Amino acid sequence: MQYWYGQLGEQVSRTIYQRLPAFKWRNFRLFFGGQLLSMSGTFMTQQLTIPWLIYDLTKSAWLLGLAGFLQFLPTLLLIPFSGVLADRWSRRDLLMLVQVLGIGVSATLTALTFLDTIGFGSLLILSILNGMLKGLDMPIRHTIVTETVDDRTDWGNAIALNSVMLSSSLVLGPAIGGILIATLGVKYCFLYDTLSYIAAIVTLKAMQMPPKSPPVTTENDTWLKLREGFQYVNTMQPIRIILLMLALHGLVGISYIAVLPIFAAEILHGHATTMAALGMAGPIGSLCACFYLSMRRGILGLERLIRVAQAAIGVSLISFALSRQLWLSLLTLVMVGGFGILQITSTNTIIQTLVPDDKRGRVMSFYALAMVGMMPFGNLLAGSLAQVMGAPNALIVCGSVCILGSIWYSFRVSQISCWIKREIDSPIVSG
């Protein structure tokens, strides 16, 4: 019997490694498991608990949008510097440092809510601190993925599975958060987030990665590295185009998140459970899209997928804005999340596969800047438009801009396809 179980386990492992080759690598398995738990707590706090608590305290769409803007503003400022650090220092050690700092912020939120002394001002300050940590975290988190996989041919699968992990966390976090809010209260959401950081620290510590020698730097080296990364992105027109599309998605394609509490409470006449359901719908779509991408091989064709995804996001946002039924709203948000992750991950895979390793951290900082750095402006835009013309009309405007962006990109996609084919055939990439 023991022999039979051993044979079955070997066969299952062989099948998994054949379909999902990134899981062959121990470091990737540790990273995937630890970050799944840690990010579920992070997304529970950022996507559900803090927005719901802010709207519950203020009942103001504009303050909700302002809080989202201020939360992500430090992200916008710190991401480029994080990209320089990711190219110069140990990415694992940097990520561990961010996790340790994150425990401090989350523990403070936990203490304030358990003591029932939380207010809008303290929420805002701690949200800004979270934004600072996210600015340091994002480029490092994306670039370390390829370090956990020793075979370059498995990079695409690792990047797709990293998106699976993030999307699963987006589903798991709000789902648990909705249950905790409905049964025990928001304070236990913050407690869960605090404890979830421990899993990330333990698994990062267990990863066996070669040491990275600290570089010899000069006083102006950081600014020179920033300028070098900017010049590279600026001269590579295909990268610039897909990053502009990603920035548009960050500005208007994800802006619906800022006004979800309004739809949950006023448009659909629900409560915290409704908010949790709406918050989970997008990640469920993302998860489905990630499974598709994890089975896909090669990067050719991903540039055309970006065009389709951008247009579909716009149509889905408009449909969500017009919906007054919960089931239809959930369905449209599943579409938004699914097509959103297709665009985000396709951009990520193209960049990480084709950009030289010595510039990857800085280019990925521009990737993170385009995606998350535009979110504060998207949150402020959505909140301001919702205050002036109502939340449904605000999302109709955002969806229309997404469709116009897809039309603009359509005239440039052939140029990007030619660049990808040329880079794939070059000896540097193929080697």
C-alpha positions, 0 to 999 in steps of 0.5 A: 500500500505504501509503495502504491501511494508512493507511485501515485504521488510520483505520477501526480508530481510528474503531471503537475511539473509537466503542466506547471513546470515552475513548481519543479523549483523549491524556491518558487514553491516556497515563494508561492505558498508564503505569498499566497497567505500573506497577500490574502491578508494584504488584499483583505485590508486594502480592498475590503476592510479599509474602504468599507470602514472609511465609507462606514465612518464618513458616508462620503464618496469624495472622501473615499476617493481621496483616501484611495488617492492618498493611499497609493500616492506614496506608491507612485513616488517610491516605485522607481527607487524600489526598481533601482534597489531591486537591480542592486541588492538581494531581492529576497532580503528587501522583500523580507524587510518590507514584510517586517515593516508591514507587520508593524502597520497591520498590528497598529491597525489591529490594536486601534480597532480592538481598543475601539479608537480608530478614526478617519484620520488614523485610517488615512495615516496608516493607509499612507504607510501601507502605500509606502510599503507597497511602493517598495514592495511591487518591483521587488515582488515581480522581479524576484519571481524569475530568480526563484526559477533556474530555467529561463524556459519556465519563466513565463509559467512562473510569471503566470503562476505568480498572477494566479497567486495574486488573483487567488489572494484577491479572492481568498482575502475578501472572502475571509474578510466578508465572513469576519466582518459579518460575524466578528467585526473588522478588527479580526480582519486586521488581526488576520493580516498581521498574522499572515505576514509571518508565513511570508517571512518564514518561507522567504527565510527558507529560500536558498538563493545565491548571495548578491554582492552589493555594488560599488556606488557613487553619490549620484549613482541612484539618479544615474540608474533611474535616468538610464532606466527611463532612457531605455523605456523611452527609446524602446517604443514597443515597451513604451506603448504597452506600458501606456496601455497599462497606465490607462488601465490603472487610471480608469480600468481599475477605478471601479474599486474606489466606488464599490462601497457606493454600489454595495450600499446605495445602488444594490442596497446591500451590506458588508457581505455584498461588498465582499461579494463584489470585491471577490468577483473581479479576482475570480475572473482574474483567477480563471484568466491566470489558469489560461495563461499558466497553460499557455506557452510562448509570448507571441500573440500576447500583444494582440490579447492586450487589445482585446482585453482593453476593449472588453474591460471598457464594455464590462465596466459600462455594463456594471454601471448600468446593472441593478441586479446583484447577479449581473453586477457580479458577472460583469465584474468577473469579466472586468477582473478576467480581462484585466489580468490578461492585460496585466500579465501579458504585459508582465510576461513580454517585459520580463522575457525580453528585457535584459536582466541588468535593467529588469528591476528598473523596467519593472518599476515602470511597469508597477508605476504604470499599473499601481502608480496611476491608481491614486489618480484613478481613485480620485477621478472615480470618487470626484466623478461619482460625487458630481454625476453619481457612481454609475455615470462615473464608471460609464465615463471610465469604460468609454475611455478604456474602449477609446484606448483600445482603438488607439492601441490597434493602430500600433499592435503590428509594430509590437508584434514585429519587435517581439518576433525580432527579439525572440529570434535574436541570439541573446533572448534565445540563449 
